[in-house]
Amino acid sequence: MATVKAFRAIRPIPEKAADVAALPYDVYNREEAREAVAGKPYSFLRVDRPETTMDPKIDLYDPAVYRQAQKNLQRLISDHVLIQDAQKQFYLYALKMGEHEQTGLVTCTSVDEYLDGHIKKHELTRSEKEQDRIHHVDSCDANTGPIFLTYRHQKEIDQRVEKIRAEEPLYDFTADDGIRHRVWHVQNAEDISGFIQAFEKVPALYIADGHHRAASAVKVAQMRREAHPGYTGEEPFNYFLSVIFPDDQLDILDYNRVVKDLNGLTPEDFMAALQKKCEVEPTDHPYRPDRKGHFGMYFNNQWYQLKIHDEFAAKGDPVKGLDVSILQDQILSPILGIGDPRVDKRIDFVGGIRGLKELERRVHTDMQVAFSMYPTSVQELMSIADAGLLMPPKSTWFEPKLRSGLFIHKLSD
């Protein structure tokens, strides 16, 4: 059973929706975030990354940064760029990138269902990233960025979604990156009740993207429960902002790796070690793998196709059989000395949306070798979560990215 709860969103007035909507805070580094808000006074990135409006020398985790987030949010509200709906409701949110389109239910989901495992995880989180968002959520008294959830699609929900999509949208705009965003109200009491009852038949929800945001939202809820021991469970802080998409509409891209050095090896020694693990064939064009067990590599101004030897394929193990695990266990760790990719500063991760040219650029600037990956599938993600197992970090890159600022869930009435 999955609980979905209607809420009164704080959201942009329609004529400002395109100006407010911003990519998630964690797709930018500090310099990119500052550039992204330049000349955009209503960009929600000013709330999610408030340091962009402060002295560039300030520490990212200074308490003043979180106070500034709250001030920037309140400024958008006081300037009437953001308003709050009077009626509790759901919303539909559709994103279209090229020919791909996905539509999800914007709702609040249960902290307790996250804690008891009905909202399933597939990644570990990093404490310092959690702490950052905990302070941000607590200071803003709001979930400012939605959690991207999925479920095994059901015909009844699909039909309800299509009924609403036939109505006039609340928002309809195309962002600078070419992605079209549309939003619909779900205000009718019968429609609201219908979605609630339909999701009661969904056995589990799965976090597709936003593990740190989800963990942080839950920990803020736990803090508030401690501060209010007489809580009933119905208070807004017992729920967190989510957009729930059916699994058959999702698109996972490759999540590629770049490594700073060869772990003390000469290029010749590195290639010799690599050939013990896989077939290595040079190619005259950038190589994006088209099947599991295959990898691309850019090294010394040359692209290669890598095919892992069968003995290292780890078939039958849902986690070790992932391509990201095979690369880590057979190449990154034993040859390049990358022990824990969550914390090792010698490795970085490049989302597939940036393209293979970005891998070449990184190797030509600050890295020495790059690996292109075959994408993890939604089915692999769900199977691993169902088994209570965890994927390696940076296993999935979902596109298109949900925009922040279109829906805000306030944690106190």
C-alpha positions in Angstrom: 0.0 0.0 0.0 1.3 3.4 -1.0 -0.1 6.5 0.8 -0.5 9.7 -1.3 -1.6 12.9 0.4 -3.0 16.0 -1.1 -1.4 19.3 -0.1 -1.5 23.1 -0.6 1.5 23.7 -2.8 3.4 27.0 -2.7 4.0 27.5 -6.4 4.8 30.2 -9.1 2.1 32.3 -10.6 1.7 30.9 -14.2 3.4 33.8 -15.9 6.5 33.3 -13.8 6.7 29.5 -13.8 9.4 29.4 -16.5 11.5 32.0 -14.7 11.3 30.2 -11.3 11.8 26.6 -12.4 15.4 25.5 -11.9 17.3 22.3 -12.2 18.1 20.4 -9.0 20.7 21.9 -6.7 23.1 19.0 -7.0 23.6 19.0 -10.8 25.7 22.1 -10.5 29.1 22.8 -9.0 29.6 26.1 -7.1 30.8 28.0 -10.2 28.1 26.6 -12.5 25.4 27.5 -9.9 26.5 31.1 -9.7 26.6 31.4 -13.5 23.1 29.8 -13.7 21.4 32.5 -11.5 23.1 35.5 -13.1 20.5 37.8 -14.5 17.6 35.5 -13.2 16.2 37.2 -10.1 13.4 34.6 -9.8 15.4 31.5 -10.3 14.6 29.0 -7.6 18.3 28.0 -7.6 18.7 31.2 -5.5 16.7 29.3 -2.8 18.3 25.8 -3.3 21.8 27.3 -3.7 21.6 30.5 -1.6 25.4 31.0 -1.6 25.0 32.1 -5.2 23.6 35.4 -3.8 26.3 35.8 -1.1 30.0 36.6 -0.9 31.7 34.0 -3.1 34.2 33.3 -0.2 31.5 32.1 2.2 31.7 28.5 3.3 28.9 26.4 1.7 27.8 25.1 5.1 28.0 28.3 7.1 24.7 28.7 9.0 24.2 32.1 7.3 23.8 30.2 4.0 20.7 28.4 5.3 19.3 31.6 6.8 19.8 33.2 3.3 17.8 30.3 1.7 14.9 31.2 4.0 15.2 34.9 3.2 15.3 34.2 -0.6 12.3 32.0 -0.4 10.3 34.5 1.6 11.3 37.2 -0.9 9.7 35.3 -3.7 6.5 34.9 -1.6 6.4 38.5 -0.5 6.9 39.6 -4.1 3.9 37.5 -5.1 6.0 35.4 -7.5 5.0 32.4 -5.4 1.5 31.8 -4.1 -0.1 29.1 -2.0 -3.1 27.2 -3.2 -6.1 27.5 -0.8 -7.3 23.9 -1.4 -5.4 20.7 -0.8 -5.0 18.9 -4.0 -2.7 16.8 -6.2 -1.0 18.0 -9.4 0.2 16.2 -12.5 3.7 17.1 -13.9 4.6 16.1 -17.4 8.1 16.5 -18.9 9.0 16.0 -22.5 12.5 15.6 -23.9 12.6 15.0 -27.6 10.2 12.1 -28.2 10.3 10.9 -24.6 7.5 12.0 -22.3 6.7 11.1 -18.7 3.8 12.2 -16.4 3.8 11.8 -12.6 1.6 12.6 -9.7 2.8 15.4 -7.5 1.9 14.5 -3.9 3.2 14.1 -0.4 4.4 10.7 0.6 4.7 9.1 4.1 7.8 9.4 6.3 6.6 6.2 8.1 6.5 4.3 4.8 10.1 5.4 4.1 11.1 4.2 7.6 9.3 0.8 7.3 10.6 0.1 3.9 7.5 0.6 1.7 9.3 3.4 0.0 12.4 1.5 -1.1 16.0 2.8 -1.5 18.8 1.5 -3.7 21.7 3.8 -2.7 23.6 4.7 0.3 23.8 8.4 1.3 26.7 10.6 2.4 26.4 12.2 5.9 27.7 15.6 4.9 25.3 15.8 2.0 22.4 14.8 4.3 23.4 17.4 6.8 23.4 20.1 4.2 19.8 19.4 3.1 18.7 18.8 6.7 19.7 22.4 7.6 18.2 23.7 4.3 14.8 22.0 4.8 14.7 23.0 8.5 15.6 26.6 7.8 13.1 26.9 5.0 10.4 25.0 6.9 9.7 23.3 3.5 10.6 20.6 1.1 11.8 22.7 -1.8 12.8 19.9 -4.1 10.7 16.9 -5.0 11.8 13.3 -4.6 11.6 11.4 -7.8 9.7 8.1 -7.1 8.5 5.3 -9.3 6.2 2.2 -9.1 5.3 -0.7 -11.3 2.7 0.9 -13.6 -1.0 0.1 -13.2 -3.7 0.6 -15.8 -6.1 2.3 -13.4 -3.6 5.0 -12.6 -2.7 5.5 -16.2 -6.3 6.1 -17.1 -6.8 8.6 -14.3 -3.8 10.5 -15.5 -5.0 10.6 -19.1 -8.3 12.0 -17.9 -6.6 14.9 -16.2 -4.2 15.5 -19.0 -7.1 16.1 -21.4 -7.8 19.3 -19.4 -6.2 22.7 -19.8 -2.8 22.8 -18.1 -1.9 25.2 -15.3 1.7 25.6 -16.7 3.0 24.9 -20.2 6.5 26.2 -21.0 9.7 25.0 -22.7 12.9 25.6 -20.7 16.2 26.8 -22.2 17.4 23.2 -22.6 14.4 22.4 -24.8 12.5 20.3 -22.3 8.8 21.0 -22.2 7.1 21.2 -18.8 3.3 21.0 -18.2 1.4 20.9 -15.0 -2.3 20.3 -14.2 -4.4 20.8 -11.1 -6.1 17.7 -9.6 -8.8 19.5 -7.5 -12.0 17.5 -8.0 -12.8 15.6 -4.8 -13.7 12.5 -6.8 -10.4 12.6 -8.7 -8.4 13.1 -5.5 -10.2 10.2 -3.9 -9.6 8.1 -7.0 -5.9 8.6 -6.9 -5.7 7.8 -3.2 -7.6 4.6 -3.6 -5.6 3.6 -6.7 -2.3 4.0 -5.0 -3.5 2.0 -2.0 -3.2 -1.0 -4.5 0.5 -0.2 -5.2 2.6 -2.5 -3.1 5.7 -0.2 -2.9 7.3 3.0 -4.2 10.9 3.2 -5.2 13.3 6.2 -5.0 14.6 6.7 -8.5 16.4 10.0 -7.8 16.8 12.1 -4.6 18.1 9.7 -1.9 19.7 12.6 0.0 16.7 14.8 -0.3 14.5 11.9 1.0 16.8 11.0 3.9 17.1 14.6 4.9 13.3 15.2 4.8 12.8 12.2 7.0 15.4 13.3 9.5 13.8 16.7 9.7 10.5 15.0 10.4 12.1 12.9 13.2 13.5 16.1 14.7 10.1 17.7 14.7 8.5 14.6 16.2 10.9 14.8 19.1 10.1 18.5 19.5 6.4 17.7 19.4 5.9 14.4 21.4 2.1 14.8 21.1 2.2 14.8 17.3 -0.8 13.0 15.6 0.9 11.9 12.4 -1.2 14.2 10.3 1.0 17.2 10.6 2.6 18.3 7.3 6.1 17.4 8.5 5.1 13.7 8.5 5.1 13.8 4.7 7.6 14.8 2.1 7.2 16.2 -1.4 7.3 13.7 -4.2 6.6 13.2 -7.9 5.6 9.6 -8.7 6.1 8.2 -12.2 5.2 4.8 -13.6 8.2 2.7 -14.4 7.4 2.1 -18.0 7.8 5.9 -18.7 11.3 6.3 -17.3 14.5 6.7 -19.1 17.9 6.0 -17.4 21.0 7.3 -19.1 24.6 6.1 -18.6 26.5 7.5 -15.6 30.1 7.6 -16.6 33.4 7.6 -14.7 36.6 9.7 -15.1 39.8 9.0 -13.0 42.5 11.5 -12.2 45.6 9.3 -12.6 46.8 5.7 -13.2 47.5 4.9 -9.6 51.3 5.0 -10.3 51.2 2.8 -13.3 52.8 3.6 -16.6 50.5 3.7 -19.6 52.0 0.4 -20.8 51.5 -1.3 -17.4 47.9 0.0 -17.2 47.0 -1.4 -20.6 48.6 -4.7 -19.8 46.6 -5.0 -16.5 43.4 -4.0 -18.4 43.9 -6.8 -21.0 43.9 -9.4 -18.2 40.3 -8.3 -17.3 38.8 -7.6 -20.7 39.2 -7.6 -24.5 40.6 -4.2 -25.5 40.0 -2.9 -29.1 40.8 0.6 -30.4 38.0 2.3 -32.2 38.1 5.3 -34.6 35.0 6.9 -33.0 33.6 7.7 -29.5 32.1 4.5 -28.1 28.9 4.3 -26.1 28.2 0.7 -25.1 25.1 -0.9 -26.5 24.9 -3.9 -24.3 25.8 -5.1 -20.8 29.4 -6.2 -20.1 30.8 -3.7 -22.6 32.5 -0.4 -21.7 34.0 2.5 -23.6 37.4 4.0 -22.6 39.1 7.2 -23.6 42.8 7.2 -22.9 45.8 8.9 -24.5 43.6 10.5 -27.2 42.2 7.2 -28.3 38.8 5.5 -27.8 38.6 1.8 -27.0 35.9 -0.8 -26.8 36.2 -3.0 -23.7 34.4 -6.3 -23.3 34.8 -7.9 -19.8 36.0 -11.5 -19.8 33.2 -14.0 -19.0 35.0 -15.1 -15.8 34.6 -11.6 -14.3 31.0 -11.0 -15.3 29.5 -12.0 -11.9 26.3 -13.5 -13.4 23.6 -14.4 -10.9 24.4 -11.7 -8.4 22.0 -8.7 -8.9 24.4 -6.1 -7.5 27.8 -7.5 -8.6 26.3 -8.2 -12.0 25.7 -4.5 -12.6 28.1 -2.9 -15.1 28.9 -0.2 -12.6 29.9 -3.0 -10.1 31.9 -4.9 -12.7 33.9 -1.8 -13.6 34.5 -1.0 -10.0 35.4 -4.5 -8.9 37.5 -5.5 -11.8 39.1 -2.3 -13.0 38.7 0.8 -10.8 39.6 -0.9 -7.5 42.3 -3.5 -8.4 44.0 -1.6 -11.2 43.4 2.1 -10.5 43.1 1.9 -6.7 39.7 3.5 -6.3 38.6 1.9 -3.0 35.4 3.7 -2.1 34.0 5.8 -5.0 31.7 7.6 -2.6 34.6 9.4 -1.0 37.7 9.0 -3.2 38.7 12.3 -4.6 40.5 10.7 -7.6 37.2 9.7 -9.3 34.4 11.8 -10.7 31.1 11.0 -12.3 29.6 12.4 -15.5 26.0 12.1 -16.4 25.2 10.7 -19.8 23.2 13.8 -20.7 26.6 15.6 -21.1 27.7 13.3 -23.9 30.9 11.5 -24.7 32.6 14.8 -25.7 32.5 15.8 -22.0 34.5 12.7 -21.2 37.1 13.7 -23.7 37.2 17.3 -22.3 37.7 16.0 -18.8 40.6 13.8 -19.9 42.2 16.7 -21.7 41.8 19.0 -18.7 41.9 17.4 -15.2 41.6 13.6 -15.6 43.6 10.9 -17.3 41.2 8.2 -18.3 37.4 8.0 -18.8 34.9 5.1 -19.0 31.6 5.2 -20.7 28.9 2.9 -19.4 25.8 0.9 -20.5 22.8 2.3 -18.5 21.4 0.5 -15.5 17.7 -0.5 -16.2 14.7 0.4 -14.1 14.0 -3.3 -13.7 17.5 -3.8 -12.2 16.9 -0.9 -9.8 13.6 -2.4 -8.6 14.9 -5.9 -8.2 17.8 -4.7 -6.1 15.6 -2.6 -3.9 13.1 -5.4 -3.5 16.0 -7.6 -2.3 17.0 -5.0 0.3 20.3 -4.6 -1.5 22.1 -1.4 -2.5 23.6 -0.3 -5.8 27.1 1.3 -6.0 27.0 5.1 -5.9 26.2 6.9 -9.1 24.6 3.9 -10.8 21.7 5.8 -12.5 21.2 9.1 -14.3 17.6 9.9 -15.0 16.5 12.4 -17.6 14.7 14.6 -17.9 15.4 16.2 -14.5 12.5 17.4 -12.4 12.5 21.2 -11.9 12.6 22.7 -8.4 10.4 25.6 -7.5 7.3 24.5 -9.3 5.9 22.9 -6.1 6.9 23.6 -2.5 5.6 21.7 0.5 5.5 23.7 3.7 6.2 21.6 6.8 4.0 23.7 9.2 0.6 25.1 8.7 
